[in-house]
């Protein structure tokens, strides 16, 4: 789904609605987390959605001068918060991270007295449809907030049942009305944070709001009295105001046949790059046209996974690693071929049998609707931040660019790329018809003997350099390896760092288990957590 198309109608609807101060939490994270359509497209696109929809009832707020200037020169009606923030990516829990939270509540406290409704959202989320009609269904609500709830409390579009919500209230998405109770809450929240620089803004919000919780405002709305007993609070349903877990892991909107309003890239790994990649996998990230082109073209492949690896036996650590390792081996081959042909690899979807979290769990969280197996986000297995960063070619060989598994299905892919396609079918040496296809062939399918050498690959594919997409119908046993042992060493040194960890078993500390790109070269390899402190390191 093209984010530009997704936002056009909703934004036009917003501009026709009652006045609303729509503040996108435009901090320095904007330049790093890059998920807000407003900020990312405004800075990086020649024709950004924000400036093309004549939306006058919103204004992103910038916390740093670099972002302020970039948005201003793109024609976006941005204002300076005067925060003087750094433009580097800040770590969670760092002093700068906490400062950003304080700037957020200072802004809320400053705006509410003017009588405007306020919609705040972090920049690592994306709006999928106009939320204002939904908020209008609850005119009595002082505050509507998203949550980290992962167990569904409703299966329709009602507010989540406050009595059943155990997850934290997540201030990445919340809507405020300028009532006496909300103004009082904002003021006390701000004073709490300014008095103690170590308090995380979200924890402070939860502590204050939950000070008093209940009873329900009425029997129908789903609102609850909170904070001082007068604040009317509503908890946005996690099935349509989604977290990174309810959207990317549980696929809750699809399972409940609901249309989500937003997705917030929480419950994820691999940092900023992991967030961006998840949004791209879901085709809700706005990329500039050049993202959909590559000077040397793309390489894709059809993974082969026996049904037994996904469905046979119990869903446990052993069966999960058996399935994932089978896929890792094929991805390793595809990475080598992509490196050899200097093409950008379109990663395949990865099937997992277990969820990944930060703590010990039985495989999936009890009460969730996670299906087993499921297509898991790439960051469940791979260190996307490592795959994308620049590394020394002298030590790690040439960089291997990647794209998300949904890339070839993205409507933004130009026809000239999509229609320039070549399938590669592996064959057994000596079998009928198993020979290198003549370079003059006009067929869109060629045959390649299994266990082909580097020289064979170069000879064959030199004739197809102009083909944009080379698609292997299988990569199992396709490539013998690099002839140059030094290049082979560098390649191995690079891709060993691409895989991450699974977490975590419940009966051992530490409970994480390292994935190993070359697991198949280690006789008797088993998925076990580190047994001794000196064993607790990646397998390189």
N, C-alpha and C positions, 0 to 999 in steps of 0.2 A: 504494500500500500504506500503510495507516494504521500509523504507527509504534507507536501504543498497542497495536494488535493484534499487531504483529510481536513485541513484547517480552514480552507477558504469559506465554506458556508457557515461553520460555527462562528468564525470571527465576525462575519457579516451580521449574524444574528446577535452577537454580543454588542456590536456597535449600535444596534437598534433597540437594545434593552434599556432598562432604567440605569442611571449613572452608576458606574462601578469603578472603583480604583483597583485595577488589576495589576498588582505588583509582582513581577517575576523576581524571585530571589536572586538578583543578578550580581553575584559577588565575583571575586576572582575565580571561583570554581567554574563560572560560566566558560571561561576560556579553556578549561580543562575537562569538566564533566560533559560539556557540549551536548546536552540533551534537550534543552529548551529550544523549541522551534524559533522563538523570537530571537534569541541571542546567537545561536549557532548560524542560522541562515543569514542573519543580518551581517555577521562578520565575514562569513566565508562564501556566500553565494552572490553572483552578479545580479540576480533578480530574486531577492529574498521574499518569502511569503508574507512576512510581517509588513513590509513597506508597500506591498502590492494590494492590500485589502482595504485601504482607507479606514482603518480602525482608529477612532479618536478617543475611545473611552478607556484606554489602557496606557500604562507607562512603565517600562522596565526601569529599575533602579540600579545604578552602577556603583560598586564599592571601590573600584580602582580607576585611575585616570586613563589607562590604556584602553580599557573596555569602554569607558565613556566616549572617548574620541572615536573609536571604531564604530560604535553604534550611531553617533551623531553624524558622521560623514556618510553613513548609509541611509540617512533620512529617518532614523527611528527616534521617536520622541522620548528620549531617555533623560533622566535627571541624575545629578550627582548627589550621593548620600553623604559625601564628605568623610568617608571612612578611612581613606588612605591605606587601603589594603595592598598587600604584596600580590604580584601576578604569578606566583608559583603555585603549584598544586600543594595544598596543605594536608597534612595527615590528620586522620580522625583523632580527636582528643588533644591535639596540640593547642598551644595558647592562641595561635591564629585561628584555628577552628572554633574555639570558644568565643573569640572576639566576633567572628562572623555571626554567631548565634545572638550575641548581644545587639549587634547592629540591626538584626531582623526584628527583635522585639522593640527596640527604640523606634523603628519605623512604624510598627503597629500602633504603639502608644502615641505617636505624633499624628497619625492620620485619623484615627477613630474620632477624636473630638471635633473634626470638621464635618462629621455626619455622613461620611461615605462608607459604603460596604467595602470590605476588603477581602480579596482572594489572594492568598499567599501560596506559592509553590516553589519547591527547590528546583534547581536547574537539571537535576538528574532524573527528571520525570518528563513525560510527554502527555499532552492532552490529545485524546483520540476522538472526542466529540464535545460539543458545547455543554458544560456542566450547569449553566445558569438555570435552565428550566428545572433541573433536578433540585437545585438549592431552593428554588421558588416554591417547591412542594412543602417546604417546612418554614413558613413565614415567621413562626414563633421562635425559631432557633436563634440563640445568641451566637453560638459557635458550632460549626460542623467540622469535624476533624477526621482524617484518615487514621488507620491503626495498623499495627503489625500482626493483627489476628490472622492465623493460618488455618484454623478450624472453622468451617462455615457455621454461622448461626442462623442464616436465612438462605433460601435457594431462589429468591426472587429479588426485586430491586428495592425492597424495604431497607430502612436503616438496620444496621446490625443490632441484635438484641444486647443491650448494655449489660444485662445480668450475666450473659454468657461470654462476654469478651474478656479474655485474660491477657491478650497481647497489649503492648504499650500503645498509647495514643501517639501517632506519628505526625509530627508537625510539618512534614514535607508537603502536605496538602491540607489546608484548612481555610474555612470561610468565616469571616467575622461580620456581624452587624453592629452598628454603632449604638448599642444600648447601654444603659447605666451599668448593668452587670458585666458586660464585656469590657467596658472602659476600666472598671474597677479591677478586673482580672489582669488586663494588660499592664496597668500601673503597678500592681503588686508583683507581677512576674518580672517586670523590668527592674524593680527595686531589689528583688531577690538576686538576680543575676549580677547586677552592678555591685552588690555587697560581697559577693563571693565569686571570684574569677574562675574557680575550679568546677563550678556547677555546670553541667551540660544543659543547654537550654531546653532540650526535650524532657530530660529528667525533671527539671524544675517545673515545667508545664504539667507533667503528670502528677507530681507531688501536690501542686496547688489545686488542680482541677479535681483530683480524687479525694481531697480533704473531706468533702462530703459528697456522697454519690447515692442518689435515690431520695425519694421515690420517683416513679415515672411521672411525667407531666400529665399524661392522659392515657387512655387505653388504646389509642389509634396511631399517634404520630411516631412513636418510638423514641421520643425525646425524654431526657432524664434531668432532674434537678441535680446540679453539681456545684462544686466550689464553695459558695457561701449559702447554698440552699435556694438561691434565686436564679442563678445562671441556668439557662435551658441549653443543654448539650445534646448534640446528635452525633452518632458514630457512623461515618460513611461505610457502606458495605464493602468488605474486602474483595468481593467477587466482581465489582465493577469500578471501584477506585482501588486498583490493584497494587499489591506489593510485588517485589521481584519473585516472591515464592508463589503467590496465588496466580500470577500471570504466566510466568515462564516455566514453572515446575508442575503446578497442579493443573494449569490450563482451565481454571475455574470458570471463566466466562463461557468458553466453548462447552464445557460439560453441563453448565446450567442453561445454555442457550440464551445468554444475555449479551448485550452490547456494552463493552467497557467504556468508561469515560476517560480513564487515565491509567497510566502505569508508571510506577515509581521504582527505579532500579535498585531496590534494597535486596538483601539476602543474596548478595553476589560476591564474586571473587575477581582477582586480577585487576583491581583498582579501576581507574578511569577507563582504561581500554576495555576492561570487561563489561562495564556498563554500556559503553558505546556499541560493542559487538552484539550484546543482547538485543538492543534496539534495532540494530541492523538485521539480525536474524528474524525479528518479528516484522521487518519492513516498515518500521515507523520512525526511521531516522532519516533526516533530510541531508543527503550528500550532494555535493556539486557534481556537474556532468563529468568532470575528469575522473571521478572515482569509478565510473563505469567504462573506462577505457584503460588499456595497458599497452605500452609500446610493443611488447613481444607476445601479447595475447594471454589467454587463460587456459588453465588445465583443470579438468574436472574428472571425477571417476565415480563409478557406481560401486558402492561397497557391497561386499558379499558377507552375509551373516547367517549362518545356519539357524533355522528356527529353534533348534534344541538349545542353543546358547542363550536365547532370550526367554524361553518359556519352560524348559524342562527343570524339574527339581524345585527346591526352595529358592526364594529370593534371599540370598545371603551374601556375605563377603566373597566367598569363593566363586559363586556363580556370577556375581557382578564383575569381578576382575577377569573371569574367563571370557565374558562377553566383551568387556571394554578392551582387554589386551588384544583380542582377535582384531578389533578395529584399529587399535594403535599400530599394529604391525603393517596394516595396509596403508595407513596414513603416512607412516615412515617411508614406505616405498614411493608413495605419491609425492612426498616432499623431495625425495632424491630426484625423481624424474622432473619435477618442476624446476629444481635447481639446475639440473643438466640442460634443460631446454630454455631456461631463463624465462619461464612463464609464471604468472600469478596463480597460485593454487586456490581453487574453490573448495573449501573444507566441506566434508560430508556431514550430514546429521549424525550425531552420536547417540546410540541407544544405551541407556543405563538401566540397571535393575534396582539400584539403591540411590537414595537422595544423598546430597552432601550438605553438611551443616558444620557448626563450629564446636560441637559437643557430641558426646556419645549418644547414639540412638539406635533403635532396632531395625533400621533400614529405611523406613519412612515414618513421618511423624503421626502418632496415633490421632485419629479423628479427621485427618486430612483426606482429600479425594485424589491424592497422587496415584496415578496408574502405574502399574509395574508390568512390563518395562515401559519407559517413556523416553522421548527424545529430550535429552538433558542439554542445558546451555553448554557451549564449548568451554566456558570457564570452570565447569565442574571437573574437567579432566586436564585441560591445557592452560598453561600460564600465558594468556594472551598478551599481557604486558611485556613479557620476555620475547615472544614471537615478533612483536611489532617494533621493538626498540632497535636502535642502531648498535651493532656489535662490530668489533674489530674483524675485518675480513682476513687479516693476517692470521688471526687465531681461530676464527669461526667460519671462514669461507664467506661466499656471497650471501647477501640477505635474500630470504625467500618471502615474497609478498603473499598475503592471503586475503581471501574474501569469505564472507559468511555463507552458510549452506543454502540460503534462500536467494543468493545473488542472481542466479540465472533466471529466476522467476520474478524478479523485480520489474515492474512496469517501466521503471526509469532506464532499464538496459536498452540502448539504442538498437533499432532493427538491424543496422549494418553489423553490429556485433552478434546479435542473437541468431542471425541467418547465416553467419559464417561459421559453419559447424563441421567437425570431422569426428566420426566415431572410430575408435581403435579396438579391434577384436583380437584377443590373444589366441594363439593356436599352438598345437604341439608340433615341434619340429619333426618332419617326416610324414606328417598326416597330409591328406589330400588338400591341395590348395594353400598349404601353409608356406607362403613365400612372401618376400617383400613386394608390396604393390608397386607397380611402375609409377613413377612420378607424374606421368602424363595422364594417369587415370582421373576421370571426372567423378568417380564414385565418392559418396560421402562416408563410406566405410572402408577401412583398410585393415589388413591383417598384419600382426606382428608376432613372431615366434616368442614363446615364453623363454625366460632366462636370456634375454637379449643383452648384448654388451653395450658399453658406452658408444663404441664406434658404430654399431648397428643403429642405435637411436639417432645419432647425429646424421648418419647417411640418409636414413628414411625421412626424418622430420625437417631436414634442410629444404625439402621440396614443398613444405607446407608452412613456411614461415608467415605467410600472409593470412593463414586461417586464424580467426580470432579465438575460437573455442575448440580445443582438442579434448575429446571426452573418451576416457578409457572405460570400456564396458566391464573391465576387471583389471586390477593391478596386482593380483596375487601372482608371485613368481614372475613378474614382468621384467625386472631389472637385476642384472648380475651384480652391479655395483660399479663404483668409479674405478677406472683403470689407474688413474693417478692416486697412489696410496696417500699422498699428502692431502689431496683434496678429500679423500674418503675420511681421513682423520679429522679434518676441519669440519666436515659435514656432521660427523658423529658428535663432535664436541659441541656443535651448535644445537642439534635436535635433542640431545640428552637433557637440555635445559628447558625444553618446551613443555614437558609434562609436569603436573603438580602433585597434589595429594588427594586422597579420599579421606573424609573424616565423618565419624569416628566410631570405633568399637566402644562398647560400654564397659568392658571388664578389664581394661588395661590402660595404664598411664605411662607415656602418651598413647593416645588412641588412634592417631592418624597413620595411614599407610601410603608410602610413596609409590606413585606409578613409575614404571621403568620402561623407557623407549626401547630398550634392548633386552626385555625380560626373557625372550625366547632363546637368548644365547647363554643363559645361566641355568644349567641343569638343576632340576628340583626347585626352581623358583616358586615361592608361595607368598600370598598376600598377607604379610604379618606386620604389625606395628613394630617400631624399634624395640629390641629386647634390652639394650643397654644404652646409656647416654651417648656413648661414642658412636653408636649406630644411627643416631637421629640426624641424618643429613640426606640430601638428595643423592641418587645413585650415580654420582660423577665426581 
